[in-house]
Amino acid sequence: MTKSSDSRNTAAIVLAAGLGTRMKSDLPKVLHPLAGRPMIQNLLAGLAEIGVDDVVVVVGKGAEAVEAAVRPHPCALQADQLGTGHAVLQARDALAGADGTYGGDVLILFGADPLITPETFAAMLARRRADDPPAVVVLGFRPEDPALYGRLKTDAAGGLEAIVEARDASPEELEIPLCNSGVMCVAGEHLFPLLAQVTNANKKKEYYLTDIVGLARAAGLSCAVIEGAAEELIGVDDRADLARAEAVMQGRLRARAMAEGATLLDPASVYFSFDTKLGKDVTVGQNVVFGPGVSVGDNVEIRPFCHIEGAEISAGAIVGPFARLRPGAKLGPDVHIGNFVEVKNATLEAGAKANHLSYIGDAHVGEKANIGAGTITCNYDGYFKHMTEIGAGAFIGSNTALVAPVKVGAGAITGAGSAISKDVPADALSVTRAPQRDAKGWAAKFRAAKQAEKDKKGKT
């Protein structure tokens, strides 16, 4: 989505000062992960998609981690938790000009509402900038259980008359299905002047953002409401909410992957990160997990029960089942990575194969090289990581230990069970296992002796 052609600037104030006590966590609520990144970053990414000019994040005490997560956006401190209206006012110095207003429109959002789509943001801005521009646009929704949500009272023309808190609502008002999400879009020339009039004359002694609707109406300004999908407005207050939000996000990511040409054999068991990139005609089996930083080329097959993170997979590759690709794994075209193979910080060139039970870490594997079952690159000496280089067309025998740093030349072969600690020349055979020695008849004598011993013990 591109930025609106409207000449007005757009700002966003993201409220992230809440303590998040119901999460029961040392991690600030807005930093809990959703699809592989802190939930507040999902919200900021949506704002970037519609081209918001200015973003200010309102944080609370001890919010250094939040400030780091939202950089380069500036933060404003709400030192005391005095309500949503008070929180928004903390952004005034960062946004308002000398006259106390902002020259554009201001979206007011919550850092723990990570599912609102760019399309919904754009719809709010479009309503604010319509031919009959309201001073305040409120995002409403229709939850299955309205419970304690505030109700949105509208007039016959659909204009917003008031936001009535559930505890203050009459029985008739509680029957209103349209509820307040708390998300707003406000004309910049009115936002801070309206907030300056909000009082804390209520039971909680807090300054409520919702009061600006009544103040705007009293000043002869119109207010409006647009509706968003209920699933977009799952506010994350506890771990159960986070799980519901993750389910919604995964549903979106799965739908996007299939719409863009990937086949998911069991969509509900595939988990994506926010940045997973799949090419066309990719097939993903059951119970596959994509961590952040994964790109997959066309015509790749990812078989069941794989875990992939920070990896690049080129066209035509086959991965799994039961494979693990860790950060820095780069698979060239038509590479095969089989069951119980782990790859970390390693490049496998076109046509290379590691089909069984291997660990390939800190390595470069040449074209069409074959890695036998049980092979490991011994890349760590307890202090430093070291590289293993395997040349094109090399054949690494089963159960080979490649003690890095070491090079195996192009076309070379290592014998099964070898521990290779010196460079192997191209086209050479390197074998380090002890010579085989046969003791004829030994096994029969061994069995006879043991059986006699067993018989003797059975008689005593």
N, C-alpha and C positions, 0 to 999 in steps of 0.2 A: 504494500500500500504506500502511496506517495503522499507527500504533504499537500494539504489543501491549498488551492490557489488564492484563497482569501488572504488579503494583505495583513490582517490582524495577526499579531503574535499570539503564541499559545504557551502558557506556563502550566506546570503541574506541581502541586504540593502533595508530597507523599508522607502520610503520618505513620511514623515508625517508632514512637516513643513509649509504646505500651510495655508494661513489665512482662507480660506473657506468663503469668504465674501458673496458669493451668497447663502449660506445657511441661512443668516440673523439670526444668532443664537449665543448665548453666549457659547454654547457647541462646542468644537473643531470638525471640520467636521468628522474626522475619528472615533469619538466616538458616532456618531449618530447610533442608534440601527438598526440591520438587523437580522431578525429571532431571536430576543431576546437577542442579545449581541452586543457590539460595533463593527462596521463593520471591524475595523482593526484586531479584534480578529478572524474573519473568515479567513482572509488572513494568520495570524500566525498559525492557526490550520492546514491549508493546508500545510504550510511549515513543521510543526511538523510531519505530516503524511508521508512525503517523507524523513524524517530524516535529515533535514538541521542541520549542526553542529554549525554554528555561525550566529546569527541574530543581526543586529544593526538597530535601528530605529532612523531616523534623524528627530528631532523635532525643532520647532521654539520657539520664545520667549513666556514665560508664558504657557509652555506646561506641567506643573506639572501633570495635569489630564491625559494627554496622557502617560507620563512616568509611572504613577501608573497603567494604564490599560495594559501596555505591559510588566510589570515585569514578570519574572526576566531578560528579555532581556535588554541589555544596550542601552542607548540612546546617540546620538551625537547632539550637538546644532548647528543649522544653524542660527546664530544671525542676519544675513542680507539675504534677499531674492534675491540672485544673480543668479538664474537659476538652472536647474536640475543638470548640471555638477558640479557646486559649491556645491550643496547639497550632492551629492555622495562623494565628496572629504572630507566632514566632518567626514565620517566613516573611513578614512584612519588610524588614530591613533589606532582605536579599532581593525582593522583587519590586517594591513600590518606589516610585520616583519621589521627587521633592514634594509633590502635592498629595502623597499618601495613596496613590492609585497605581494600577498596572495597566499599561497600554495594550491590552489584549484580553484574552479569555483565560480563565484559570480553572483547570481540572483539580478537584480535591479528591484524593484517593487514600486508601489504606494499604500499608505495606503487607498486611496479612490477607489481602484480597487478590491473590496472584492469578486468578483465572479469567479476569476481564479481558476481552479480546480487543485488538486494535479497531475492529469494525464497530464495536460498541462505543469506544472513545470517539471515533469519527462521527457516529450518529449523534452523540451528545453535542459535539461542536457544531454540527450542521443545524441542529435545532436552535442552539444559541445564536446562530448567525442567519436564521431564517428571515423572511421579509417582515415578520412580526416578532422581533427578537426579545425574548424574555430576559430579565435580569438574572434569574436563577433557573437552572435546569437540574432536576433531581432524577437520579436513576432509580426507578422502581422495579419491583419484581413480585412474582406471585409464588411464594413458597408453599409446599404441601401443608406445612404446619406453621401458620403465622405466629403462633406463640407470643413472644414478647416484642416482636418487631413493631416499630411505629407504623401507623397507617397514613396513607396519602389521600387526603380529601381533595376531590376535584370538582369543578363546577360543570355545568351542562355543556360548555364548550371544550371541556377537557383541560382547562387551566388548573394549575395547582393552587388550592386555597390555603391549605395548612398541612403541617405534619403533626399528627397527634400521637404522643407516646402511649404505648399500650396501657401503662399504669394509670394514665389520665383519661383514657377513652371511655365513652359511654358504651353500653351494650350494642347499640346500633353501629357505632363507629368500629367496634371490634369485628363486625361482620364484613368490613371492607377487605377485599382480598388483596388489594394492591398495597405493597409494603415498601418501607423506606430502606434502601441499601446503605445510606450514608454517603454515597458517592454523588458529587455535584460538579456542575460546570457553571461558573459565575462570571459575569462581566467584570473585568478588572477595574473599571471605574467605580463599581459599587461594592466590591468584596470587602476591602478593609474598612471603608466608612461604615458599612453595615455591622461588621464585627465589633467596631468600637462602641456600638450601642447595646451589644449583648450584655446582660447582667447575669449574676449567679443567684438570683432570687428563686431558688428551688431547693428541694430537700437535700440534694447532694452538694449544694453550694458550688456547682460547676458551671462553666460557660459553654453552652451547647451551640454547636454549629447550626443545628436545625432551626434555631430561633431566627436566623436571618430571613427565612421564608416569610414569617409573620411581619417582620420589620420591613421587608421589601414591599409587601402588600399594603402595609400602612402608609408607605411613602408613595403609593400610587404606581408602583412597578409591578409588572406581571411576572408570574412564575409558571414553569411548565414541568411536565414529567415525561420521560420516555421509559419504555420497558426494556429490561434485559432478561436474558434467560436465567432461570433460577440456578442452574449449574455454574454459571459464571460468578455467582455471588456467594459461594461457599466461603465464608470467612473462617480462617484457620485460627482457632483458639486453643485447641488441644490436639493430642495425638490422633484421636479418632477423626477429627476434622482434616488433619493432614493426610490421613489415609484416603479419605473421600476425595480430597483434592488431587491426590496422586492418581486415583482411578480415573478421574475426569481427564486429567492431562494425558495419561497413557491412551485413553480412548481417542483423543484428538490425534496423537502422534501415530497411532496405528492406522487410523483412517487416512491420514496424510500419506503414509508410506504406501498404502494400497492404491490410493488415487494416483500416485506418481509412478505406478508400474511395478511394485513389488508384490510377491505372493507370500502371505503369512499363513502357514499351514494350520496354525492354531493361534489366532490373533490374541486371545486373552492371556496366553502364557508368554508372550514376547514383550519385553520391557525395553523402552527406548530412553535415550537422553535427549535433552532439548535440541542438541546439535547433530544428532545422527543423520548421516547422509547415505541414502541407498540409491544405486543406479537402477536402470530399467532391467526387468526380467531377473531380478534377484529373488531367490527363494530362501525363506527363513523358516527353519523347522521349529518344533515345539521347545519351549523352555529355554529360549535364548535371551541373554541379557546384554544390552549395549550400554556401556558406561560412556562418559563424555569423550569427545574427540575421535569419533569413528567415522571413516568414510569408506564406502563400499562401491566398487565399480560395477559395470553392467555384467549380467549373466553369471553372477557369483551364486554359489550354493552354500548356505550356512546350515549345517545339519544340527539336529537337536542337542540341547544341553551344552551350549557354548557360552563362554563369558568373554566379552571383547571390550577393550577399553584403550583409548589412545592409539588406535591402530589404523593403518591404511591397507586396504585389500583391493588389489587390481582386478581387472576384468577376467572372468573365466576361472577364478580360483575356487577351490573347494575347501571348506573348513569344517572340521568335526566329523562325527559327533564327539562330545565331551572334550573340546579343545579350549585352551585359554590363550588369548592374545592380550598381552600386557602393553603398557605404554611404550612406544617406540618400535613396535612390530610393523614391518613393512613387507607385504607380500606382493610379489610381482605377478604378471599375467600367468594364469594357469598353474599356479603353485597349489600343491596339495598339503594340507595340514590335517592329520588324522586324529584318531581317538587318543585321549590322554597325552597330548602334545602341548607343551607350554612354550611360548615364544615371547621374549622380552628384549627390547632395544636391539633388534636384529633385523637385517634385511635378507630376504630370500628372493633371488632373481628368478626370472621367468622359467617355469617348468620344474623348479626344484620341488623335492618331495620329502616330507617327514611324516610318515603315515602311522607310526605307532610309538607310544610310550617314551617320549623324548623331551629333554629340556634344551632349548636353544636360546641362550642369553648372551648379549654383547657379542654378536657374531655377524659375519657377512658370508652368505652362502651363494655360490655362483650358479649360473644357469644349469638346469637339468642335473644338478647334484642330487644324490640320494642319501638320506640320513636313515640308517638302520634302526630297528627297534632297540630301545634301551640306551640310546646314545645321549650323553650329556656334555655340555660345554662347561668345564670347571672354571668359571669366570671370576670367582672371588677368592682371594687369598686370606681373607680375614681383615684386610685393611683397604685394598684397592680392587677395582674391577679391571679385567683385562680382556682383550679382543681375541676371538678365534676367527680365522679366515679359511674358508673352504672354497677351493677353486671350482670352476665350471666342470661339470661332468664327473666330479669326484664321487667315489662310492665309500661311504662310511659304514663299516660292518657293525652288526648288532652288538650292543653292550660295549661300545667304545667310549672311553673317557678322554676327552680332548682337553688337556691341561693348558689353559691359556697363560700367557700369550703364545699362540702357536698358529702355524700356517700349514694347510694341506694343499698341495699344488693341484693344478688342473688335471683331471683324469686319474689322479692317484686313488689307491685303494688302501683302506685300513682293515686289518683282519679282525674278525669278531673277538670281543673280549679284550681288546688292546687298550692300554693306557698310553696315549700319545702325548709326550711332553716336549718333543723336538720337531722342528719343521720337517714336513714330508715333501720330497721333490715331486715335481709333476710326473705323472704316469708311473710312479713307484708303488710298490707294495710295502706297507709297514705293518709289522706284527711284533707285539711285545709280550705275548703270553708265553708261559713256560712250555717247554717241549712235552709232548704226551709220552707217558711211560706206562706200559702194560705189565701187570704181574699176573701171569697165566695161572688160572685155578684159584686165585686168591678169594674170589667172591664165594665159591662153593665151600671152601674151608671156613670162611667167616660165618656163613649161614649154619653150617653143621655145629660149630662151636657154640654159637648163640642158642641154638635150639637145645643143645645138651645142657647148657646152663639154665635155661628156662625149665626144662624137664626136672632137673635136680631140685630147683627151688619149689616146684609144684609138689614134690614128694615130702618136703620137710614141713 
